[in-house]
């Protein structure tokens, strides 16, 4: 397929261009420095590690199981338990105002579902003003909740 692509004229042109690049240091600098700077810049900007995401909790279950799940989330540096809320509207206001960046709502039937062997659902709410942090926080929270579920069953 590429047999006729590298003709002698094309090879001569490529050789001439590489010779020209080697002769002119400004071209070498302009070919190497900008991509290296962009690589460093994006390496720092698109950091996938999160720390101290302010977490608000509504624990309608109030059981040891729900407190254990909250502890599992806040034991790492990723989430910092900021405060508890009594209603979803309070949590929503705190998310909107920026007092918390994430919210965990544990329903009243959480412990009962776990005891009966059913799937227990929780709701994790995020303020997505910083979409990268929100995505990483969501993924981390899913992992913690999944690990907690496996620990309860296993």
N, CA, C and O atoms as a GROMACS GRO file, in nm:
protein
  616
    1UNK      N    1   0.081  -0.119   0.000
    1UNK     CA    2   0.000   0.000   0.000
    1UNK      C    3   0.086   0.126   0.000
    1UNK      O    4   0.056   0.222  -0.071
    2UNK      N    5   0.194   0.127   0.080
    2UNK     CA    6   0.280   0.244   0.086
    2UNK      C    7   0.404   0.229  -0.001
    2UNK      O    8   0.499   0.307   0.012
    3UNK      N    9   0.405   0.133  -0.090
    3UNK     CA   10   0.522   0.109  -0.172
    3UNK      C   11   0.561   0.231  -0.253
    3UNK      O   12   0.679   0.264  -0.258
    4UNK      N   13   0.470   0.298  -0.313
    4UNK     CA   14   0.500   0.414  -0.395
    4UNK      C   15   0.503   0.544  -0.317
    4UNK      O   16   0.528   0.650  -0.374
    5UNK      N   17   0.479   0.537  -0.184
    5UNK     CA   18   0.470   0.659  -0.104
    5UNK      C   19   0.608   0.722  -0.084
    5UNK      O   20   0.622   0.843  -0.101
    6UNK      N   21   0.708   0.642  -0.048
    6UNK     CA   22   0.841   0.695  -0.022
    6UNK      C   23   0.923   0.695  -0.151
    6UNK      O   24   1.014   0.614  -0.168
    7UNK      N   25   0.890   0.785  -0.238
    7UNK     CA   26   0.963   0.798  -0.364
    7UNK      C   27   1.095   0.870  -0.338
    7UNK      O   28   1.109   0.935  -0.235
    8UNK      N   29   1.190   0.860  -0.427
    8UNK     CA   30   1.319   0.928  -0.408
    8UNK      C   31   1.304   1.079  -0.389
    8UNK      O   32   1.381   1.139  -0.314
    9UNK      N   33   1.207   1.140  -0.454
    9UNK     CA   34   1.188   1.285  -0.438
    9UNK      C   35   1.142   1.319  -0.297
    9UNK      O   36   1.188   1.416  -0.237
   10UNK      N   37   1.049   1.236  -0.242
   10UNK     CA   38   1.001   1.261  -0.106
   10UNK      C   39   1.113   1.238  -0.005
   10UNK      O   40   1.127   1.316   0.090
   11UNK      N   41   1.192   1.134  -0.023
   11UNK     CA   42   1.304   1.107   0.068
   11UNK      C   43   1.406   1.221   0.063
   11UNK      O   44   1.459   1.260   0.167
   12UNK      N   45   1.433   1.275  -0.055
   12UNK     CA   46   1.526   1.386  -0.068
   12UNK      C   47   1.472   1.510   0.003
   12UNK      O   48   1.547   1.583   0.068
   13UNK      N   49   1.342   1.534  -0.010
   13UNK     CA   50   1.279   1.648   0.057
   13UNK      C   51   1.286   1.633   0.209
   13UNK      O   52   1.315   1.729   0.280
   14UNK      N   53   1.260   1.512   0.258
   14UNK     CA   54   1.266   1.488   0.404
   14UNK      C   55   1.409   1.507   0.454
   14UNK      O   56   1.430   1.567   0.559
   15UNK      N   57   1.507   1.458   0.381
   15UNK     CA   58   1.648   1.473   0.419
   15UNK      C   59   1.684   1.621   0.424
   15UNK      O   60   1.751   1.664   0.518
   16UNK      N   61   1.642   1.699   0.325
   16UNK     CA   62   1.671   1.843   0.321
   16UNK      C   63   1.609   1.914   0.441
   16UNK      O   64   1.673   2.001   0.502
   17UNK      N   65   1.484   1.879   0.476
   17UNK     CA   66   1.417   1.945   0.589
   17UNK      C   67   1.484   1.911   0.722
   17UNK      O   68   1.501   1.999   0.807
   18UNK      N   69   1.521   1.786   0.742
   18UNK     CA   70   1.590   1.749   0.866
   18UNK      C   71   1.726   1.817   0.877
   18UNK      O   72   1.767   1.856   0.986
   19UNK      N   73   1.796   1.832   0.765
   19UNK     CA   74   1.924   1.904   0.765
   19UNK      C   75   1.902   2.049   0.802
   19UNK      O   76   1.979   2.106   0.879
   20UNK      N   77   1.798   2.109   0.751
   20UNK     CA   78   1.767   2.248   0.781
   20UNK      C   79   1.730   2.265   0.929
   20UNK      O   80   1.771   2.363   0.992
   21UNK      N   81   1.656   2.171   0.983
   21UNK     CA   82   1.619   2.177   1.126
   21UNK      C   83   1.743   2.169   1.213
   21UNK      O   84   1.755   2.242   1.312
   22UNK      N   85   1.836   2.081   1.177
   22UNK     CA   86   1.959   2.067   1.257
   22UNK      C   87   2.044   2.193   1.251
   22UNK      O   88   2.111   2.225   1.349
   23UNK      N   89   2.043   2.265   1.142
   23UNK     CA   90   2.125   2.385   1.127
   23UNK      C   91   2.071   2.502   1.208
   23UNK      O   92   2.149   2.581   1.263
   24UNK      N   93   1.940   2.515   1.216
   24UNK     CA   94   1.879   2.633   1.279
   24UNK      C   95   1.831   2.597   1.420
   24UNK      O   96   1.734   2.523   1.435
   25UNK      N   97   1.898   2.648   1.523
   25UNK     CA   98   1.864   2.616   1.661
   25UNK      C   99   1.729   2.676   1.702
   25UNK      O  100   1.662   2.622   1.791
   26UNK      N  101   1.689   2.786   1.638
   26UNK     CA  102   1.559   2.845   1.671
   26UNK      C  103   1.446   2.749   1.637
   26UNK      O  104   1.347   2.740   1.711
   27UNK      N  105   1.459   2.678   1.528
   27UNK     CA  106   1.356   2.581   1.490
   27UNK      C  107   1.352   2.466   1.590
   27UNK      O  108   1.244   2.420   1.628
   28UNK      N  109   1.470   2.420   1.631
   28UNK     CA  110   1.477   2.311   1.728
   28UNK      C  111   1.409   2.354   1.859
   28UNK      O  112   1.332   2.278   1.918
   29UNK      N  113   1.440   2.474   1.902
   29UNK     CA  114   1.379   2.525   2.026
   29UNK      C  115   1.228   2.537   2.011
   29UNK      O  116   1.153   2.500   2.101
   30UNK      N  117   1.182   2.588   1.897
   30UNK     CA  118   1.038   2.605   1.878
   30UNK      C  119   0.966   2.471   1.861
   30UNK      O  120   0.845   2.464   1.882
   31UNK      N  121   1.037   2.367   1.823
   31UNK     CA  122   0.974   2.235   1.810
   31UNK      C  123   0.973   2.157   1.941
   31UNK      O  124   0.888   2.071   1.960
   32UNK      N  125   1.065   2.186   2.031
   32UNK     CA  126   1.077   2.108   2.154
   32UNK      C  127   1.020   2.179   2.276
   32UNK      O  128   0.950   2.116   2.356
   33UNK      N  129   1.046   2.307   2.293
   33UNK     CA  130   1.009   2.377   2.415
   33UNK      C  131   0.857   2.391   2.433
   33UNK      O  132   0.807   2.356   2.540
   34UNK      N  133   0.780   2.439   2.336
   34UNK     CA  134   0.635   2.454   2.360
   34UNK      C  135   0.564   2.323   2.397
   34UNK      O  136   0.485   2.323   2.492
   35UNK      N  137   0.588   2.212   2.327
   35UNK     CA  138   0.521   2.089   2.372
   35UNK      C  139   0.564   2.045   2.512
   35UNK      O  140   0.482   1.993   2.588
   36UNK      N  141   0.691   2.064   2.546
   36UNK     CA  142   0.737   2.026   2.680
   36UNK      C  143   0.669   2.112   2.787
   36UNK      O  144   0.628   2.061   2.891
   37UNK      N  145   0.657   2.243   2.761
   37UNK     CA  146   0.589   2.331   2.857
   37UNK      C  147   0.441   2.294   2.871
   37UNK      O  148   0.388   2.292   2.982
   38UNK      N  149   0.375   2.265   2.760
   38UNK     CA  150   0.234   2.226   2.767
   38UNK      C  151   0.216   2.096   2.843
   38UNK      O  152   0.121   2.080   2.919
   39UNK      N  153   0.308   2.003   2.823
   39UNK     CA  154   0.301   1.876   2.894
   39UNK      C  155   0.314   1.898   3.044
   39UNK      O  156   0.239   1.839   3.122
   40UNK      N  157   0.408   1.982   3.085
   40UNK     CA  158   0.424   2.013   3.228
   40UNK      C  159   0.302   2.086   3.283
   40UNK      O  160   0.253   2.053   3.391
   41UNK      N  161   0.254   2.185   3.210
   41UNK     CA  162   0.140   2.263   3.255
   41UNK      C  163   0.016   2.176   3.273
   41UNK      O  164  -0.049   2.183   3.378
   42UNK      N  165  -0.017   2.096   3.173
   42UNK     CA  166  -0.136   2.011   3.183
   42UNK      C  167  -0.116   1.901   3.286
   42UNK      O  168  -0.214   1.853   3.343
   43UNK      N  169   0.006   1.861   3.310
   43UNK     CA  170   0.032   1.761   3.415
   43UNK      C  171  -0.005   1.813   3.552
   43UNK      O  172  -0.050   1.736   3.637
   44UNK      N  173   0.014   1.942   3.575
   44UNK     CA  174  -0.022   1.999   3.704
   44UNK      C  175  -0.168   2.040   3.710
   44UNK      O  176  -0.232   2.025   3.814
   45UNK      N  177  -0.221   2.090   3.602
   45UNK     CA  178  -0.360   2.138   3.600
   45UNK      C  179  -0.459   2.023   3.607
   45UNK      O  180  -0.557   2.031   3.681
   46UNK      N  181  -0.435   1.918   3.533
   46UNK     CA  182  -0.527   1.805   3.529
   46UNK      C  183  -0.486   1.697   3.627
   46UNK      O  184  -0.467   1.581   3.590
   47UNK      N  185  -0.472   1.736   3.751
   47UNK     CA  186  -0.433   1.643   3.857
   47UNK      C  187  -0.555   1.560   3.897
   47UNK      O  188  -0.662   1.615   3.923
   48UNK      N  189  -0.539   1.430   3.902
   48UNK     CA  190  -0.654   1.345   3.934
   48UNK      C  191  -0.663   1.312   4.083
   48UNK      O  192  -0.743   1.228   4.123
   49UNK      N  193  -0.582   1.378   4.164
   49UNK     CA  194  -0.589   1.354   4.308
   49UNK      C  195  -0.670   1.466   4.373
   49UNK      O  196  -0.649   1.584   4.345
   50UNK      N  197  -0.763   1.428   4.458
   50UNK     CA  198  -0.844   1.528   4.528
   50UNK      C  199  -0.817   1.517   4.677
   50UNK      O  200  -0.790   1.409   4.729
   51UNK      N  201  -0.825   1.630   4.744
   51UNK     CA  202  -0.806   1.634   4.889
   51UNK      C  203  -0.904   1.732   4.950
   51UNK      O  204  -0.934   1.836   4.891
   52UNK      N  205  -0.952   1.698   5.066
   52UNK     CA  206  -1.036   1.786   5.148
   52UNK      C  207  -1.159   1.839   5.076
   52UNK      O  208  -1.191   1.958   5.086
   53UNK      N  209  -1.228   1.752   5.005
   53UNK     CA  210  -1.358   1.789   4.949
   53UNK      C  211  -1.455   1.799   5.066
   53UNK      O  212  -1.474   1.702   5.140
   54UNK      N  213  -1.516   1.915   5.082
   54UNK     CA  214  -1.608   1.936   5.195
   54UNK      C  215  -1.735   1.856   5.173
   54UNK      O  216  -1.805   1.873   5.074
   55UNK      N  217  -1.765   1.767   5.269
   55UNK     CA  218  -1.876   1.673   5.258
   55UNK      C  219  -1.983   1.707   5.361
   55UNK      O  220  -1.955   1.720   5.480
   56UNK      N  221  -2.107   1.720   5.314
   56UNK     CA  222  -2.222   1.735   5.401
   56UNK      C  223  -2.304   1.607   5.398
   56UNK      O  224  -2.313   1.541   5.295
   57UNK      N  225  -2.363   1.571   5.511
   57UNK     CA  226  -2.431   1.442   5.522
   57UNK      C  227  -2.572   1.462   5.578
   57UNK      O  228  -2.593   1.539   5.671
   58UNK      N  229  -2.666   1.389   5.518
   58UNK     CA  230  -2.799   1.373   5.577
   58UNK      C  231  -2.812   1.226   5.611
   58UNK      O  232  -2.826   1.141   5.522
   59UNK      N  233  -2.808   1.195   5.739
   59UNK     CA  234  -2.817   1.055   5.784
   59UNK      C  235  -2.956   1.031   5.841
   59UNK      O  236  -2.979   1.049   5.961
   60UNK      N  237  -3.048   0.991   5.755
   60UNK     CA  238  -3.185   0.966   5.799
   60UNK      C  239  -3.197   0.831   5.868
   60UNK      O  240  -3.294   0.806   5.938
   61UNK      N  241  -3.098   0.745   5.848
   61UNK     CA  242  -3.100   0.613   5.910
   61UNK      C  243  -3.054   0.621   6.056
   61UNK      O  244  -3.117   0.562   6.144
   62UNK      N  245  -2.947   0.693   6.081
   62UNK     CA  246  -2.897   0.711   6.217
   62UNK      C  247  -2.850   0.583   6.283
   62UNK      O  248  -2.855   0.573   6.406
   63UNK      N  249  -2.806   0.486   6.207
   63UNK     CA  250  -2.764   0.357   6.263
   63UNK      C  251  -2.612   0.345   6.257
   63UNK      O  252  -2.543   0.428   6.198
   64UNK      N  253  -2.562   0.240   6.320
   64UNK     CA  254  -2.417   0.218   6.320
   64UNK      C  255  -2.366   0.190   6.178
   64UNK      O  256  -2.253   0.226   6.145
   65UNK      N  257  -2.449   0.126   6.096
   65UNK     CA  258  -2.409   0.098   5.958
   65UNK      C  259  -2.391   0.227   5.878
   65UNK      O  260  -2.295   0.242   5.803
   66UNK      N  261  -2.483   0.320   5.896
   66UNK     CA  262  -2.472   0.447   5.822
   66UNK      C  263  -2.352   0.528   5.873
   66UNK      O  264  -2.282   0.592   5.795
   67UNK      N  265  -2.330   0.525   6.005
   67UNK     CA  266  -2.213   0.595   6.059
   67UNK      C  267  -2.083   0.533   6.011
   67UNK      O  268  -1.984   0.604   5.992
   68UNK      N  269  -2.083   0.402   5.991
   68UNK     CA  270  -1.964   0.334   5.940
   68UNK      C  271  -1.936   0.376   5.795
   68UNK      O  272  -1.821   0.398   5.758
   69UNK      N  273  -2.040   0.389   5.715
   69UNK     CA  274  -2.023   0.434   5.577
   69UNK      C  275  -1.968   0.578   5.575
   69UNK      O  276  -1.879   0.609   5.496
   70UNK      N  277  -2.021   0.663   5.659
   70UNK     CA  278  -1.973   0.801   5.668
   70UNK      C  279  -1.826   0.803   5.710
   70UNK      O  280  -1.746   0.879   5.656
   71UNK      N  281  -1.791   0.719   5.806
   71UNK     CA  282  -1.652   0.711   5.851
   71UNK      C  283  -1.561   0.661   5.740
   71UNK      O  284  -1.449   0.711   5.725
   72UNK      N  285  -1.607   0.565   5.662
   72UNK     CA  286  -1.527   0.514   5.551
   72UNK      C  287  -1.498   0.625   5.449
   72UNK      O  288  -1.388   0.633   5.394
   73UNK      N  289  -1.596   0.710   5.425
   73UNK     CA  290  -1.574   0.820   5.330
   73UNK      C  291  -1.480   0.926   5.386
   73UNK      O  292  -1.398   0.980   5.313
   74UNK      N  293  -1.492   0.955   5.514
   74UNK     CA  294  -1.415   1.066   5.570
   74UNK      C  295  -1.281   1.023   5.629
   74UNK      O  296  -1.206   1.109   5.676
   75UNK      N  297  -1.249   0.893   5.627
   75UNK     CA  298  -1.123   0.848   5.685
   75UNK      C  299  -1.003   0.888   5.598
   75UNK      O  300  -0.893   0.904   5.649
   76UNK      N  301  -1.024   0.903   5.471
   76UNK     CA  302  -0.914   0.940   5.383
   76UNK      C  303  -0.903   1.092   5.377
   76UNK      O  304  -0.984   1.164   5.435
   77UNK      N  305  -0.802   1.139   5.308
   77UNK     CA  306  -0.785   1.283   5.290
   77UNK      C  307  -0.877   1.338   5.182
   77UNK      O  308  -0.891   1.460   5.168
   78UNK      N  309  -0.939   1.252   5.106
   78UNK     CA  310  -1.019   1.298   4.994
   78UNK      C  311  -1.143   1.374   5.038
   78UNK      O  312  -1.178   1.477   4.979
   79UNK      N  313  -1.211   1.325   5.140
   79UNK     CA  314  -1.332   1.391   5.189
   79UNK      C  315  -1.312   1.435   5.333
   79UNK      O  316  -1.250   1.366   5.413
   80UNK      N  317  -1.365   1.553   5.364
   80UNK     CA  318  -1.363   1.604   5.500
   80UNK      C  319  -1.507   1.632   5.541
   80UNK      O  320  -1.574   1.717   5.484
   81UNK      N  321  -1.553   1.558   5.641
   81UNK     CA  322  -1.690   1.575   5.688
   81UNK      C  323  -1.704   1.715   5.748
   81UNK      O  324  -1.643   1.747   5.849
   82UNK      N  325  -1.786   1.797   5.683
   82UNK     CA  326  -1.802   1.936   5.726
   82UNK      C  327  -1.913   1.948   5.828
   82UNK      O  328  -1.895   2.007   5.935
   83UNK      N  329  -2.029   1.892   5.794
   83UNK     CA  330  -2.140   1.897   5.890
   83UNK      C  331  -2.254   1.810   5.843
   83UNK      O  332  -2.259   1.766   5.728
   84UNK      N  333  -2.346   1.786   5.935
   84UNK     CA  334  -2.467   1.712   5.903
   84UNK      C  335  -2.582   1.809   5.876
   84UNK      O  336  -2.584   1.920   5.928
   85UNK      N  337  -2.675   1.765   5.795
   85UNK     CA  338  -2.791   1.846   5.762
   85UNK      C  339  -2.917   1.767   5.795
   85UNK      O  340  -2.914   1.644   5.803
   86UNK      N  341  -3.027   1.837   5.815
   86UNK     CA  342  -3.152   1.773   5.851
   86UNK      C  343  -3.244   1.750   5.731
   86UNK      O  344  -3.328   1.660   5.733
   87UNK      N  345  -3.228   1.831   5.627
   87UNK     CA  346  -3.318   1.817   5.513
   87UNK      C  347  -3.241   1.833   5.382
   87UNK      O  348  -3.136   1.897   5.378
   88UNK      N  349  -3.294   1.776   5.275
   88UNK     CA  350  -3.229   1.792   5.144
   88UNK      C  351  -3.222   1.938   5.098
   88UNK      O  352  -3.129   1.977   5.028
   89UNK      N  353  -3.319   2.019   5.138
   89UNK     CA  354  -3.315   2.160   5.097
   89UNK      C  355  -3.199   2.234   5.164
   89UNK      O  356  -3.138   2.321   5.102
   90UNK      N  357  -3.168   2.200   5.290
   90UNK     CA  358  -3.053   2.260   5.357
   90UNK      C  359  -2.923   2.220   5.287
   90UNK      O  360  -2.835   2.303   5.265
   91UNK      N  361  -2.914   2.093   5.252
   91UNK     CA  362  -2.795   2.044   5.182
   91UNK      C  363  -2.784   2.111   5.045
   91UNK      O  364  -2.674   2.150   5.004
   92UNK      N  365  -2.894   2.124   4.975
   92UNK     CA  366  -2.893   2.189   4.844
   92UNK      C  367  -2.847   2.334   4.855
   92UNK      O  368  -2.769   2.382   4.772
   93UNK      N  369  -2.896   2.404   4.958
   93UNK     CA  370  -2.853   2.543   4.979
   93UNK      C  371  -2.704   2.550   5.008
   93UNK      O  372  -2.635   2.640   4.959
   94UNK      N  373  -2.653   2.457   5.088
   94UNK     CA  374  -2.510   2.455   5.121
   94UNK      C  375  -2.426   2.425   4.997
   94UNK      O  376  -2.318   2.482   4.980
   95UNK      N  377  -2.475   2.335   4.911
   95UNK     CA  378  -2.404   2.307   4.786
   95UNK      C  379  -2.403   2.429   4.695
   95UNK      O  380  -2.301   2.461   4.634
   96UNK      N  381  -2.515   2.497   4.686
   96UNK     CA  382  -2.525   2.615   4.602
   96UNK      C  383  -2.437   2.728   4.652
   96UNK      O  384  -2.373   2.797   4.573
   97UNK      N  385  -2.432   2.747   4.785
   97UNK     CA  386  -2.352   2.854   4.845
   97UNK      C  387  -2.203   2.822   4.846
   97UNK      O  388  -2.121   2.912   4.865
   98UNK      N  389  -2.168   2.696   4.826
   98UNK     CA  390  -2.027   2.658   4.829
   98UNK      C  391  -1.975   2.620   4.966
   98UNK      O  392  -1.855   2.600   4.984
   99UNK      N  393  -2.064   2.608   5.065
   99UNK     CA  394  -2.019   2.565   5.198
   99UNK      C  395  -1.975   2.420   5.197
   99UNK      O  396  -1.886   2.382   5.273
  100UNK      N  397  -2.037   2.339   5.113
  100UNK     CA  398  -1.994   2.201   5.092
  100UNK      C  399  -1.981   2.178   4.942
  100UNK      O  400  -2.046   2.245   4.862
  101UNK      N  401  -1.897   2.083   4.905
  101UNK     CA  402  -1.877   2.050   4.765
  101UNK      C  403  -1.948   1.920   4.726
  101UNK      O  404  -1.973   1.894   4.608
  102UNK      N  405  -1.980   1.840   4.827
  102UNK     CA  406  -2.045   1.712   4.802
  102UNK      C  407  -2.141   1.683   4.916
  102UNK      O  408  -2.124   1.732   5.028
  103UNK      N  409  -2.243   1.604   4.886
  103UNK     CA  410  -2.340   1.566   4.988
  103UNK      C  411  -2.374   1.419   4.979
  103UNK      O  412  -2.385   1.363   4.870
  104UNK      N  413  -2.391   1.358   5.093
  104UNK     CA  414  -2.429   1.217   5.101
  104UNK      C  415  -2.564   1.209   5.173
  104UNK      O  416  -2.578   1.257   5.285
  105UNK      N  417  -2.661   1.148   5.108
  105UNK     CA  418  -2.794   1.131   5.168
  105UNK      C  419  -2.815   0.982   5.190
  105UNK      O  420  -2.820   0.904   5.095
  106UNK      N  421  -2.828   0.945   5.317
  106UNK     CA  422  -2.851   0.805   5.354
  106UNK      C  423  -2.997   0.793   5.397
  106UNK      O  424  -3.036   0.853   5.497
  107UNK      N  425  -3.079   0.716   5.324
  107UNK     CA  426  -3.222   0.707   5.356
  107UNK      C  427  -3.247   0.629   5.484
  107UNK      O  428  -3.160   0.556   5.533
  108UNK      N  429  -3.367   0.644   5.537
  108UNK     CA  430  -3.406   0.580   5.664
  108UNK      C  431  -3.401   0.428   5.656
  108UNK      O  432  -3.373   0.362   5.756
  109UNK      N  433  -3.429   0.372   5.540
  109UNK     CA  434  -3.434   0.225   5.527
  109UNK      C  435  -3.297   0.163   5.494
  109UNK      O  436  -3.290   0.045   5.460
  110UNK      N  437  -3.191   0.239   5.502
  110UNK     CA  438  -3.057   0.192   5.466
  110UNK      C  439  -3.017   0.068   5.546
  110UNK      O  440  -2.981  -0.034   5.489
  111UNK      N  441  -3.023   0.077   5.677
  111UNK     CA  442  -2.982  -0.034   5.763
  111UNK      C  443  -3.075  -0.154   5.747
  111UNK      O  444  -3.030  -0.268   5.744
  112UNK      N  445  -3.205  -0.129   5.737
  112UNK     CA  446  -3.301  -0.237   5.722
  112UNK      C  447  -3.276  -0.316   5.592
  112UNK      O  448  -3.284  -0.438   5.592
  113UNK      N  449  -3.245  -0.244   5.484
  113UNK     CA  450  -3.214  -0.312   5.358
  113UNK      C  451  -3.087  -0.396   5.369
  113UNK      O  452  -3.081  -0.506   5.315
  114UNK      N  453  -2.987  -0.344   5.439
  114UNK     CA  454  -2.864  -0.421   5.457
  114UNK      C  455  -2.888  -0.549   5.536
  114UNK      O  456  -2.837  -0.655   5.501
  115UNK      N  457  -2.966  -0.538   5.642
  115UNK     CA  458  -2.994  -0.655   5.727
  115UNK      C  459  -3.072  -0.761   5.650
  115UNK      O  460  -3.049  -0.880   5.667
  116UNK      N  461  -3.164  -0.718   5.564
  116UNK     CA  462  -3.244  -0.812   5.486
  116UNK      C  463  -3.172  -0.864   5.362
  116UNK      O  464  -3.227  -0.945   5.288
  117UNK      N  465  -3.049  -0.816   5.340
  117UNK     CA  466  -2.972  -0.864   5.226
  117UNK      C  467  -3.009  -0.798   5.094
  117UNK      O  468  -2.965  -0.843   4.988
  118UNK      N  469  -3.088  -0.694   5.100
  118UNK     CA  470  -3.126  -0.622   4.977
  118UNK      C  471  -3.023  -0.514   4.947
  118UNK      O  472  -2.940  -0.479   5.032
  119UNK      N  473  -3.030  -0.463   4.827
  119UNK     CA  474  -2.940  -0.355   4.789
  119UNK      C  475  -2.983  -0.228   4.861
  119UNK      O  476  -3.098  -0.185   4.850
  120UNK      N  477  -2.891  -0.168   4.936
  120UNK     CA  478  -2.919  -0.043   5.006
  120UNK      C  479  -2.868   0.073   4.921
  120UNK      O  480  -2.752   0.073   4.879
  121UNK      N  481  -2.952   0.169   4.897
  121UNK     CA  482  -2.916   0.282   4.811
  121UNK      C  483  -2.881   0.404   4.894
  121UNK      O  484  -2.940   0.428   4.999
  122UNK      N  485  -2.784   0.479   4.846
  122UNK     CA  486  -2.750   0.610   4.901
  122UNK      C  487  -2.744   0.707   4.784
  122UNK      O  488  -2.728   0.666   4.669
  123UNK      N  489  -2.756   0.834   4.814
  123UNK     CA  490  -2.747   0.936   4.709
  123UNK      C  491  -2.626   1.022   4.736
  123UNK      O  492  -2.607   1.070   4.848
  124UNK      N  493  -2.544   1.040   4.635
  124UNK     CA  494  -2.425   1.124   4.645
  124UNK      C  495  -2.443   1.242   4.550
  124UNK      O  496  -2.456   1.223   4.429
  125UNK      N  497  -2.445   1.362   4.606
  125UNK     CA  498  -2.474   1.483   4.529
  125UNK      C  499  -2.347   1.568   4.524
  125UNK      O  500  -2.277   1.582   4.624
  126UNK      N  501  -2.318   1.623   4.405
  126UNK     CA  502  -2.196   1.701   4.387
  126UNK      C  503  -2.225   1.840   4.332
  126UNK      O  504  -2.320   1.859   4.256
  127UNK      N  505  -2.143   1.935   4.371
  127UNK     CA  506  -2.143   2.066   4.309
  127UNK      C  507  -2.041   2.058   4.197
  127UNK      O  508  -1.921   2.046   4.223
  128UNK      N  509  -2.086   2.065   4.074
  128UNK     CA  510  -1.999   2.043   3.958
  128UNK      C  511  -1.942   2.172   3.901
  128UNK      O  512  -1.917   2.180   3.780
  129UNK      N  513  -1.921   2.273   3.984
  129UNK     CA  514  -1.857   2.394   3.935
  129UNK      C  515  -1.717   2.363   3.883
  129UNK      O  516  -1.674   2.419   3.782
  130UNK      N  517  -1.647   2.275   3.952
  130UNK     CA  518  -1.518   2.224   3.904
  130UNK      C  519  -1.543   2.082   3.858
  130UNK      O  520  -1.542   1.988   3.938
  131UNK      N  521  -1.565   2.066   3.729
  131UNK     CA  522  -1.608   1.937   3.674
  131UNK      C  523  -1.504   1.828   3.696
  131UNK      O  524  -1.541   1.713   3.721
  132UNK      N  525  -1.376   1.861   3.687
  132UNK     CA  526  -1.272   1.760   3.705
  132UNK      C  527  -1.275   1.705   3.847
  132UNK      O  528  -1.272   1.584   3.867
  133UNK      N  529  -1.281   1.793   3.946
  133UNK     CA  530  -1.286   1.750   4.086
  133UNK      C  531  -1.413   1.671   4.112
  133UNK      O  532  -1.410   1.571   4.183
  134UNK      N  533  -1.525   1.714   4.057
  134UNK     CA  534  -1.651   1.644   4.077
  134UNK      C  535  -1.646   1.503   4.020
  134UNK      O  536  -1.696   1.409   4.082
  135UNK      N  537  -1.587   1.488   3.904
  135UNK     CA  538  -1.578   1.356   3.842
  135UNK      C  539  -1.490   1.262   3.923
  135UNK      O  540  -1.525   1.146   3.945
  136UNK      N  541  -1.377   1.313   3.969
  136UNK     CA  542  -1.286   1.230   4.049
  136UNK      C  543  -1.351   1.197   4.184
  136UNK      O  544  -1.339   1.085   4.232
  137UNK      N  545  -1.419   1.295   4.245
  137UNK     CA  546  -1.486   1.271   4.373
  137UNK      C  547  -1.597   1.167   4.358
  137UNK      O  548  -1.614   1.081   4.445
  138UNK      N  549  -1.671   1.174   4.249
  138UNK     CA  550  -1.778   1.076   4.224
  138UNK      C  551  -1.720   0.936   4.211
  138UNK      O  552  -1.772   0.840   4.268
  139UNK      N  553  -1.613   0.924   4.136
  139UNK     CA  554  -1.549   0.794   4.117
  139UNK      C  555  -1.496   0.739   4.248
  139UNK      O  556  -1.513   0.621   4.277
  140UNK      N  557  -1.434   0.824   4.328
  140UNK     CA  558  -1.381   0.780   4.456
  140UNK      C  559  -1.495   0.737   4.549
  140UNK      O  560  -1.486   0.634   4.616
  141UNK      N  561  -1.602   0.816   4.554
  141UNK     CA  562  -1.715   0.782   4.641
  141UNK      C  563  -1.780   0.651   4.598
  141UNK      O  564  -1.818   0.570   4.682
  142UNK      N  565  -1.792   0.629   4.467
  142UNK     CA  566  -1.847   0.502   4.419
  142UNK      C  567  -1.760   0.385   4.466
  142UNK      O  568  -1.812   0.280   4.505
  143UNK      N  569  -1.629   0.403   4.462
  143UNK     CA  570  -1.539   0.298   4.507
  143UNK      C  571  -1.553   0.269   4.655
  143UNK      O  572  -1.553   0.154   4.696
  144UNK      N  573  -1.566   0.374   4.736
  144UNK     CA  574  -1.581   0.356   4.881
  144UNK      C  575  -1.713   0.287   4.913
  144UNK      O  576  -1.717   0.195   4.994
  145UNK      N  577  -1.821   0.331   4.849
  145UNK     CA  578  -1.953   0.272   4.874
  145UNK      C  579  -1.954   0.126   4.828
  145UNK      O  580  -2.010   0.039   4.896
  146UNK      N  581  -1.893   0.099   4.715
  146UNK     CA  582  -1.885  -0.039   4.665
  146UNK      C  583  -1.805  -0.127   4.760
  146UNK      O  584  -1.845  -0.240   4.790
  147UNK      N  585  -1.692  -0.077   4.808
  147UNK     CA  586  -1.610  -0.154   4.903
  147UNK      C  587  -1.686  -0.176   5.033
  147UNK      O  588  -1.675  -0.283   5.094
  148UNK      N  589  -1.762  -0.076   5.075
  148UNK     CA  590  -1.841  -0.092   5.198
  148UNK      C  591  -1.947  -0.200   5.178
  148UNK      O  592  -1.968  -0.283   5.266
  149UNK      N  593  -2.014  -0.200   5.062
  149UNK     CA  594  -2.116  -0.302   5.034
  149UNK      C  595  -2.057  -0.442   5.031
  149UNK      O  596  -2.118  -0.536   5.081
  150UNK      N  597  -1.938  -0.455   4.973
  150UNK     CA  598  -1.874  -0.588   4.970
  150UNK      C  599  -1.834  -0.631   5.109
  150UNK      O  600  -1.841  -0.750   5.141
  151UNK      N  601  -1.791  -0.537   5.192
  151UNK     CA  602  -1.753  -0.570   5.330
  151UNK      C  603  -1.872  -0.614   5.414
  151UNK      O  604  -1.859  -0.702   5.499
  152UNK      N  605  -1.986  -0.553   5.389
  152UNK     CA  606  -2.108  -0.588   5.463
  152UNK      C  607  -2.155  -0.728   5.425
  152UNK      O  608  -2.194  -0.808   5.510
  153UNK      N  609  -2.149  -0.756   5.293
  153UNK     CA  610  -2.199  -0.887   5.246
  153UNK      C  611  -2.098  -0.998   5.267
  153UNK      O  612  -2.135  -1.113   5.292
  154UNK      N  613  -1.969  -0.963   5.258
  154UNK     CA  614  -1.867  -1.067   5.253
  154UNK      C  615  -1.808  -1.103   5.382
  154UNK      O  616  -1.721  -1.190   5.387
   0.00000   0.00000   0.00000
